[in-house]
Amino acid sequence: MTTTDPYAGERPKLTAFYPRAKELNIRDAWQVWNGYKFAECYYDGEYEYFCVRNTCGTYDICPMQKYKIKGRDAEAMLNRMVTRDVKKIGLNRVAYCVWCTDEGRMIDDGTIFKIADDNFMLTCGSPCTAWLRKAAFGFDDVTVTDVTDDIAALALQGPTSCATLKKMGLDGIDTAKPFDIQFFPFHGETLMVSRTGFTGDLGYELWIPTKLAIQMWDELYTAGEDYGIQPFGETATNMTRLEAGFIMPAMEFNEALRTVNLNHDQTPFELSLGWLVDFDKPHFSGRAALLEEKKRGPKYTLTKLDIEGNKPAEESYIYNDKRCKGKEVGYVTSAMWSPAVKANIALAMIKTEHLDDDLWAEIYYAKELRQYSRVARCTRKTKPFWTPPRARATPPADY
């Protein structure tokens, strides 16, 4: 078997929730993320997707990298590293962010939790220890600590997620606004709950010391028994995040420090994340290159597409000619038939100069062991495909 996973050949580590996840994973379907064994699906990816959209589900995010950044210079250090203004993040709030090389190419995206003026937590999809150490160079009072193994994290997503947490005894959780952080006593320790997630729906993420992970899981599942709580894996996660229009590493973007071919990585402007780049703040990594790109415009622009028909345009080229003659003007990064939207949706990198052209996807698919192709018209969309009002409502309604 061929694999590009850097941990190939090693025994995967087990997350703090693995004992419970193993019991529920009747398919024994697993993947590896940052050296951890985690679920691709538990029973069926589409079934788990519908659980998230109609009741609530849990997704094990222990493999996500977690760093504590503390000290008098913590805010200044992060502000020099990421593209948005960290000083504007409120206390007990979470902010989505990206960070780049000096050439303006995106290294990774993640979230910054502001727990105190001198205490932050950074989460990201891939290990970033070396870059964080470089970013901290020159600051007298800042420490960077990898706490990935010390903090167990579980995403709880879906319309009954708030009701489940209230039943669990988290009084006041319904007052949390999107991107708020709240703290609750839990068996002598602190349970941190953020109103965040990767599904575009109502949802929360729970952060607990690893030693209490199983205790938290059991209490959460007891509380959620009447609210349809189920675990979900990577397949359902990818479906929900695409409906929300969220980007995924190794799909919408390549991490710059791991990319071999020139310009096979991306910039925030190419990924339609220009709103995360704040040129009004002092110097940050990649500022000069990004300022120049803003003036001339990005070469590609990540675009949401509604594609006619019901055949997902996976790995399709995009043309501006119905006959698909000549050079392509873009390529699809992610695609699916959306059960919630009832549409054939996709994210695609389109050459910016061709955004206003008629766009066509060349789709190849198989049916009963035979290969077919078709050309389908693409319609550009500017808003997320799926954005229910409950995702922003405070307090959320009980479902």
N, C-alpha and C positions, 0 to 999 in steps of 0.2 A: 504494500500500500504506500502511495506517495503522499507525503504531508509536508506542509510548510510551517507547522507549528514548532516554535523554538524549543518546546519541552518534549519533542518526539523522542521516544525511547526511555523516558523517565516515567516513574509511577506518579500519576496525578495526585495532587494533594486533595484532601477532602474538606469541604466547607463545614462550618459549625452546624449547618442544618442538614447535612448529608444523611444522618441516621433516619430522619423523618422523610426526607426526599426519596431515599432508597425504598422505603416501604410503599410509597405511592407511585413510584415509577415502574408501572407494570410492563412497559415496553422495554425497560432496561436500555433506554436510548439516551446516550450521554455524549457530550462534547468536552473539549478542554479549552478553558479560558484563563490565561495568565497562570498556567500550571495547575489550575483547579479543575476538578471534575464537576461539571454542571449539566443540567438537563436540557437536551434538545427538545424533548416533549415527554409527557408522563403517560398519556393515553393516546391522544390524537391532537395534532397542532390546531386544527380548525375547531374542534370541540373546545379546547382551552381558550381559543380566541373568543368564542361566543360566551364563555363563562366570564371573561374580563369585560365584555361589552354589556352583559346583562345582569351579572351579580358581582362577584369580586374574586380576584385571584392573587396568589403570591408568587413572586419571582425572586429567586436567590441571587442577590447581588454582592455576596461576600467576595467573589473574585475581583470586583472593581477595586482599583488602587485607591488607597486612602492615606493622606498625609496630613499630619498635624504641623502647622507652621506657627510658631510662637515667638514672642519677643517684641521689644519696642519698635524694631524695624520691620516687623512682619508685613504690615500693610504696604510700606514703601517698596519692599522687595517684590511682593506680588504685583504691585502697580507697575513696576518696571518690566515684569515678565509677561503679563497678559495684556490684551489690546483694549479692554474696557477699563473704565475708571473705578478702581476698587474702593476709593474713598466715598463713592456714592452708594455703596452697599450698606444698608441699615443694619443695626444690631439685631441678631436673631433672624437674619434673612439669608436666603440662598440666591446666588447669581450665576447664570450660565456664562461661560467665558471660553476663549480660545487663546492659544499662544503660538508664536511663530518664530522662525529663524530670522536672521538679519536680512535674508532675501525675501521675507514676507510670505514664506511657504509655511503652511499650517502643520505644526507638530502634533497637536491633539486638541480635543475639546473636553470640557469638564465642568464641574460646579465648584464654587467657592462658598463655604459656610462661614459667616461671621458670627462667632460665638462671644467674642469680646474684642475690645479695641486692639489687643495684642495676642489674640487667639483665633486662628482660622483653621478650617479643614478644607483641603483640596481633594476632590475625587476625579478620577479619569479612567479611561478604558484600558490603558496600557501602562506598564511601569515607566516612571518619569524621574526616578531618583537622581540620575546623573545630571539631567537638565536642571532640576531644582537646586542641586548643589552649586551648579555654575551660576544660576540666577541669584543665589544668596551670597556669592563672592563680593566682597567689598562692604557688606553690611555688618556692623559690629554686634548688634544684638538681635539675632534671629537664629532659630533652630528649626531644622526640618527633620521630622521623624516619620518613618514609614510605619503606619499602624494598621496595615491591611489585615494582618493576622490577629490583631487585638480587638477589632470591632466587627461584629457580625451585622450584616445589613440585609434587610428583606423589604422588597417593594410590595405594597398592597394596593391594587388598582381595581377600579370599577365602581359602578354606581352605589353598591352597598358597602363600600369601604369605610365611609365615615360612620355609618350605623354600627358596623362591626367594632370599630375602635371605641365607640361610646359604650357598647355592651361589655367591652373588655375593661371598662372603668376609667378610661382616659377622659376625665371631666374637662370640658372646655375645648376639646379637639375640634368641635364644630365652629369655633371662632377663628381658627387658623385660616388665613388667606393664602392664595397661591404663593409659594416660595417663602412662607413663614416657617419658623422653627419653634417647637414647643418642647418642654422638658417635663418628665414625669418620674416620680420615685418608683422604683421597681426592685423589690427584694433586696434593699440595701444599696442599690446602684441607681444610675440614672438612665432612663430610656429617652433617647432623643428622637423626635418625630418631625419630619419635614414634609410639607405639602408639595411634593415633587414627584416626578415619575417620567416614564418614557413611552407612555401609551396615548397621550393626548386626552385622557379621560380624567374624571375625578380620581384622585389617588394620593398615596402617601408613601414615604420611605421610613422604615424603622431602623434605628441604629442603637445597638446594645453591646456591652462587653461580651466577648465570646463565651465566657463561662456561663452566661445566662441565656444563651441562644435557644436551647431546647425548651427551657421554661417559658420563654416568650412565645415560641412557636405553639406550644401546647395551649397556652392561655388564649392566644389569638384564634386558633382553630376551634376551641371550645366556644368562644364568643361568636365566631362566624358560622357556626353550624346551621343556624336558621337563616343565614344570609347567603347561602350558596357558595361558600368559600372553597376554592380549588387551587391547586398549584398550576402554574403554567411555565412553559419552557421557552427556548430561544425561537422556535418556529412561530408561536403566537406573538411573541414580543416583536419580531420583525414585521409581522402583519399590522399590528397596532401602531407601531412607530411610523410606518409608511403612510398609513391613513392620516396620521397627524402631521406628516411632512417633515419629520425629523431625520437628520442625517445619521449614517452608520459608518464607522471606520471600516475600511476594506471594501466598501460598496460605493458610497458617495465620495470618499476621500481616502487617499493614502497618507500615512503619517510621514512627514518630510524626512525624519531621521532614518527611516527604513526604506525609503524609495531609492531605487537604483537608477532608473532612466530619467534623464533631464525632463523637467516639467510634467512628469507623471504624478506629481503631487499637486496640491491645490492651494489657493489663497482664500482668505475669508470672503473677499469680494466675489470670487468665482463661485463660492458656495452660498451666495445670497445672504451672507452674514456681515455685510458692511455696517449694519446697525450696532455691531459689537466693537467697532473700531472707533475709538475716541481720540481725535487729533487735538482736542483742547487740553488734554492732560500732558504732563512732562514726558520726556523720552521713554519709549518702551521698545522692546526687541521687535525689529521689523518695521519701525515707524517710517523711515525714509523710503523704503521700497514700497510700502503700502500707500504712502502719500502720492508717489509717482504713479502707481497703478490706478488710484482713484482719479487722477487727472486724465489719463489716457483711456481708462475703462478696462475691465477684465477681458481676457481672451475668450473665456467661456462663462456662462451663467447657468447655475443650477435652476432648473425650471420644472414646475409641476405640470403634468400633462394628463388630460382626459382623452383616452384613445377609443375610437369607435370599435364596436364589436366586443367580444368577450375573451379573446385570446391574449393572455398577458404578453407584453412586449419585452420579455426577458432577454437581456444581452442584444437588443436590437440596435441597428443603426437608424439615425434620423436623417431624412433627406428633405430638400425643399422642392422636390419634383415628384409627382405622383408615380412616374415611371421608374423612380429610384435610379436614375442615370447620373453619372458624374460622381463628384466627391460628396461624401456625407457631410452634414453640417452639425452632427452631434451624435450622442450615444446614450442609451438608457443605462442607468445605474441600478435601479430597483423597479420592479413592476409586479402587479398582482390584480386579480379580480377582487374588488372590495365588497364583502358582504354587507357592510354597514352603509356604504355610499351607493351600492348597486351600480358600480361603474368600473371600467377598466382603467386603472390609474397607474402612473409611473412618475419617477423622478428621472430627469435626463440632463446631461451637460450639453448645452447648445452653444455653438459659437455666437458670441454676443451680436455680431453684425447681422446674424440671420434670425434673430428673435422675432422679428415682425413678418417673416416669410410664412407662406403656407408650409406646414410641417407634416411629414408623413413617416410612419414607422414601418420598416420592413420586418415582418414577424414570421418566424419559422416555428412550427409546432408539429407534434406527432399525434396520430390518431389511428388506433388499431394497427400498430406496427408500420404505418406508412407516414412518410414525411410530407408536410404541406407548407405552403408559404402564402402570405397575403400582404397587401399594403393597406394600411389603415390611417385615416386622417387623425391628426392630433390637435387638440384644442388646449391652449395655454390657460392655466389657472393661477390666480394670485394669492388665494387664501388656502389654508389647510383643507384637505379633503374632508376631514372629520374633526369637528370642534363643537361638541355639545355644550349647551349653557351650563350644565352641572359641573363642568370642569372648572368654572370660574365662580360659581355661586358660593356665597358665604352668608349664613350657614348653608351647607348642602342639604337638600331634602332627603328624607329617609325613603328608600326605595324598597 
